[in-house]
Each structure stands twice: as C-alpha cells, then as structure tokens.
Amino acid sequence: VPGYTNDLIAQVGSNVSIENSPAVFEDRVYFANSGGRIVGLDLSQIAKGEAPIVFDYWVGDDVDATITIDGDGMLYVAAELERFNARSAELGQLTKLDPTKDDPYVWGVPVPPRGPGDGGIWATPALGDGVLYASTHPGELLAVDTETGEVLWRDEIGYHAWSSPVIVDNTLLVSVNCETGGGFRAYSLADPAAPARLWQYDHNSGCIESTPAVWKGTIYVGSRDGRIYAFGDK
C-alpha cells in the first residue's frame, strides 16, 4: 500500500517517507508519513489480502511521531512545523481527529518556534487520565486536555526534545536538556492536570532521543554517545 499519493507529492515534494510505527485500534491500522498524510486501513479482511483505505487526512507537515489512540478510537497526531504552510497554520501541530466523522478535525494546538528554528513535535505523546503529555521540539512539556484541547500546564525541558515521554505507575518520565548533555526528569501525576516534579538526573553523556523502556523499577534508554544506560536504585 503506497503511503503517498501523486497529489501529495505535488503539494509537498518527494519527502513522503514513513518514519513512525503503525498504531492499531480494533480492526484498523493507522500510520502517517513525512508529507503529513494520515492513513487508516481496514484489517477485517487482511487474511484475504484486502486492506482498503478507510481514512485519509492531511495535517500539512511531517509526522514522525506514532499516532496515539484512546479507548474511544480518537486519534492524537503530533506533527513537526518545518514547511510553515497554510494547512499547518490552520490545524496546529497537536491535533485530535475523530475518524468516524466526515470532518474528523476536533481540535488543534499550535506549537510555534521559540526563536530561530522549527516548531512542532517529533516525540510521540503519552496518554494519561484525560490528559495528553507532549514533549515539543522548541523545548516545552505540555499537558493538554483530551476533550477540549486546552493546554492545562507546561514546563521547560530544553530545546530538541525528541524522546517520547512514558507513564509508569502514575509517574511521567521525560528526557530533558538535550542540548546541554541530556538527563531525565520524573513527575508525579497525582494531579494529572498539574504534574509535580519528583526528581531530575543529569547524566551529561549525550542527548537522549530514544524512548525509555521501564522494567521492575529500572529505566533503560539509549543515548547519542552510543551507550545504553540504566537508571534506578542500586
């Protein structure tokens, strides 16, 4: 199944690769490409070699983040802001889509640059209890109400935040300070709309862009210095 169309290439050029992971909800799989095309395929007849396109939407700019899906099948799409086209300005860079509607757009949050460079989001957002947590390229951690799209809370985590946040045991784990050596921060989600800092560890061994894996109280993550680190109690 091609991830692109000729019309999309005519609009945005040949940068239409697929860099995110597929996301599955019930009998549908969703993916996105670098041209901003969001695609849903019907998997109900996949054993027969049939997977028709049942959802097709354009958000305007590169989508590296994996699409996040809630229990109602709503899609949360995080896009970069590199092309600065009219579509990006219209929708925003963090959008909620309802794939059951003719017009799926529910809400959008703009993520503009702060100073020179690009805006938007490279990391996959983490879905909590009615709140979506997104690390942005300009360097903020956002907590967004999933119903309204309102930004409830924000905190500074440093420019080039590409590592996807993770929620474990009501704790939000986030990579921080990529440009100054890298580190990790943990927030309590006792109040999902107002995360509270628990601790921060600055390991100063390179930017962390990978998503952490957590197992039995230990955080495992790869760093740009070529090493894999484990954080936890000795």
N, C-alpha and C positions, 0 to 999 in steps of 0.2 A: 504494500500500500504506500504510494508516494506521500511524503509528509508535506509536500508543497503543491502549488498549482502554478500554471503559467501566469495567471493574473497576479498572484502574489509576487512572483519574480519581477514582473513588470513594475510593480509598485515599490518594492524594497531592494531589488537586486538579488544576486545569487547567494547571499549569506542566509540560507534557509535550512541549516543542519539541525538535527535533533540532539540536544545535549542533556535533556532531563530524563528521568526514569518514568516509565508508564505507571499510571495510577488506575486501580480497578475498583469499581463500585458495582455490586450486583452483576448484571450481565453486560456491563460496558467497560471499556478501557479508554483512558484519556491520555493524550500526550500533546506537547507543544513544540514549536520549532523557533529558530532564530529570527524568522520573519514575523513572529507574533501570532502565528496561526494556532488555534486550539482545536483539536480534533477529537471526536468521540466515535468509537466503533462499537457496533452491536456484536457481542460474542455468543449470542444464543445459538447460532448455527456454525460455530467455529469448527466443529468436528467434520463438517461437510466442506470446509474450505471457504466458508462465506463469512465476511465481516464487513458489512456495509457501513458507510459513514452515516451517522445519525445526528452528529453535532459538528458544527463548523463555524468558528467565530474568530474574528481578528482583533487583537488588542493593540496592534501598532508597532510593537518593538520586541526585541529579543527576549525570549523566555528560557532561561537556563534552569530555573527552579522547578522542581517537581510539583505538579498540581496537588493541592491539599483538598480533601473531600470530607465533609462532615457526615453525620449519621442520616441526614435528610437528602444526601446526594448533591448538596450545593458545592460548587467549585470555587476555590480561592486561588487566584492566579497572581503570581508575583513577576513583574516584568522589569527589564532594565530600561533606562532612559538614555539612549545614545543617539537615536535618529531625530528626536525633537520634532516629530511631525504632528499634524493636526489631530490624528487619532489618539496619540499618546496624551496630548493635552486634554482631549475630550473625556477620556476614560480614567486617567490616573494610572499609577503603577502597581497598586494592590487592588484587585477587583474581585467582587463576588458575582458569580454567574449562576443562574438557575437554568439548567439545561432542559427543563420541561417546558419552558416558555418560548414563544416566538421571538420575543425580545428578551434575551437572557440576562441582560445587564441589571444588577440590583444596586450596587454602589461601587464607588472607586475612591481610593486615597491617593492624592498626588505625592510623589517623593522626588522633589526637585533637587538639583545640586546645591551644595553649600559652598560657594566659591567656585574655582575652576574645576573642570572635570565633568563626569557624567553623574546622573542621578539614578534612581530606581533601586531594584533589589535583585541580587544574584542568588541569595540563600533561600532555601525552602522554609516557609513559615511553619511554626509549631502551633497546633490547635489544642487549646486548653478548654476550660469550662466556660463556654460562651465568649471566649477571648482568643484572638489570633495574635501570636507574637512573631514579629518580623525584624530581622537584622538588615539594615539598609546599607547600600554602598556608601552614601555620604557619611555614615557613622552613627546612626541612631538606632536604638532598640525601641520598637513601637508595640504598644498593646492596643488592639483595635477590637471594638465591639462587633461580634459577628452578625448581629441583627441590623444595626444601624450604620456601620462603617465609621462610627465616631472614634477618633484617636483618644483613648482614655488616659494614656500615660506614655511618657517617653523618657529615655535615659541615654547618656552619651557612652558609646562603646568604641569609638575610634573609626577613622576612615578605612575603607576597603574591608567591610565586614561581610565576608563571603561564606563563612561557616554557618551551617544551619543550626539553629537552637534546638535543644532537646528537653522534653519534660519527663522527669523521673521522680516518682514518689512526691508529687506536689512541689517539686523543685525545678526551676528553669535553669539550664546550663547554657552558657553563651560564651563564645570566643570573643576576646576584646583586644584592643590596642595592636592591631595587625602591623601598622606602620612603625611601631616602636619596639618590636621584639616579640609580641604575642603573649597571651595569657588566657586565663579562664576566670569567669565570674559565675557565682550562683545566686539565685534569687528565690526567696520563699514566695509561693503562690497561695498562701493562706487567704489573701485577698486577691483574687485573680485580676482585678482591675487596677491594682496598685502593687506590683511586685516590690519586695523589700530585699535589699542586698544582704546576703549572708556572709560571703567571703569572696576574696579575689586572690588568685595566684598568678604572679608574673614570672614566667619561666625564661623569657628573653632568649629564646633559642630559634626564633623564626616565626613568621606569620602562620597562623593556623587557618586553613581554608576548608579542611575536611570536616565532615560531620562526626561528632564524638559518638562512640559506642560505649554503653554502660552495662557492666555486669557485676553483680554482687558487691556494689559499693565502690567499684573502681571505674574510672573514666579512661578510655583508651582513645588516642587520637594521633593522626599523622601531622607532621609539621613540614614547612618548606625547607627546613635544614636537612631533610632526608631521613629523619628519625621518627620512630613511633614512641609515644610517651604514655605512661600510665600514671594517673593521679589518684590518690586515695590515702587512707590511713595505713601507716606501716604495720 
